[in-house]
Amino acid sequence: LKQVGNLALYFLKQLYDKSFLRANKFTREVVHLEDGGTASIDFADDSHLPEEAPIVIFLHTITGSGKEVGHYMRTATSRGWRSCVFNRRGHAGVSLTSPRFNVVGDPEDTRVMVDRVRARHPASSYIAMVGISAGCGLL
């Protein structure tokens, strides 16, 4: 019975974290890839952080997007880290625009998006990546 109660509390927490009550403030950058594909990067609202703040990049779950990892991004920002999530091709409302697709993501797409993050924040002191569930395969 205790396990069912814990699961119910976790479920309610997840609903709250992903609901309109906890709206995430993202800036989206659409990334047009060399083969005609399209991906995107959702950047957390972190304009209050210093230029040299470290960056953490989240790689979402198999069906995820910035919405599902928003609570991680909010926590990272509150602790002084810039954060973003790489949305793979066909995720987060971005249509597939080329026949190239991989369920857990494409390493070449990830390299392109890392270059975009570095160009956006050249003074950053450190860049880390966190894979969540299927995002671990891409990492």
N, C-alpha and C positions, 0 to 999 in steps of 0.2 A: 504494500500500500504506500509506503514511503517513497518508493521509486516512481510510482504513478504520480504522486504529488510533486516530486522534483521535476518530472517530465512536463507536467502541466505548467509549473512556474516557468520553466525554460521556454515553453511554447508561447506563453503570454509575453515574456520578455522579448522574444523574437518578433512577435506581432507589433509590440510597441516600438521597438527599434526601427522597424521597417514601415511604420505607418506614417500618415500625413502629420501626426503629432510631432514627429522627429524629422522634419524635412531636412534633407541634406542640401547644402549649398555648394554646388559644383559649377565649375567652368569646364565646358566640354571643348576639346580640340579634336576635330575630325582629321584622321590621317589617311591621305590618299596614297596607296602603295603602288610600287612600280608596275605591277601586273594589272592594274585597274581595280584591285581590291580596296576595300574601305574598312578601317577599324577606328577606334576612338580612345581618347584618354580623358577621364574625368578627374580634374584637379580640385582638391578641397579648397575652401575659402581660407587662405593662410596668409593674406597680405600683411598681417600684423607681425609676422615672423621676420627675423633678420635674414639678409641675403645669404649668409653662410649656413643657415639652418640645414641640418641633414634631411635627406629625402628617403621616404619609404614608399616603395611601389608594391601595390597589391595585385596579385594574379587571381582572379575570381574562380568560383566553382564552375562546374560543367554547364550550368544554365544561368549563371550569375551575371552581375553587372555592378556598377557603382552603388546601386540601391542596396544590394545585399551586403556590401562591405562598408557601408556608410558609418556604421558604429565603430569599426576599426579606424577609419579615417578620422572621425571626430576625436577619438582617444589619442591618436598619434599627434594631431594638431594641438590638442590641449597639453601635450608633453613636449612641445617645441619642435616637432618634426613636420616638414612639408609632406603631404601624402597625395597619392593619386592611384587610380586603378586603370589597368589596361583592359579595355573591352575588346575582345576578339571579334573577328569577322562574324557578322550575323548576330551579334549580341547587342543589348542595350538600345534597341530600336534602330540600329544601323543595318540597312539591308545588305544582303550579299550582292556585290557588284562584279564578281569574277567567279569562275568555276573552282578556284583554289580555296579549300576549306579543310580545317582539321578540328575535330571536336574539342581537343584540349589545347589548341592554339598552335601557332607556327613560330619556331625559334627566329626565323628571319624577320617576321613582323615585329617580334619583341625587340630585336636589335634596333630596328628603325625607330620604335617608340622610345627606347632608352636614349637614343641620340636626340630625339625631340625634347625629352625631359632635361637632358644635360644642356641643350641649347637654351632652354627656357630659364634655367637656374645655374649659370656657369660658376657662380661663386660658392655653390653648395660644398660643404666640407666632406660629405659622405653620402653614398647612395646604397640602399639596401633593398632587397626584394623579398616578399613573403608570398608563398604559394598557399592558397586555401583549397583544400580538398583536391579537385582535379587540377587546380593551378599549380600544385606541386609537380605534376608531370611536366609541365612547361618549364618550371624553374630548373 
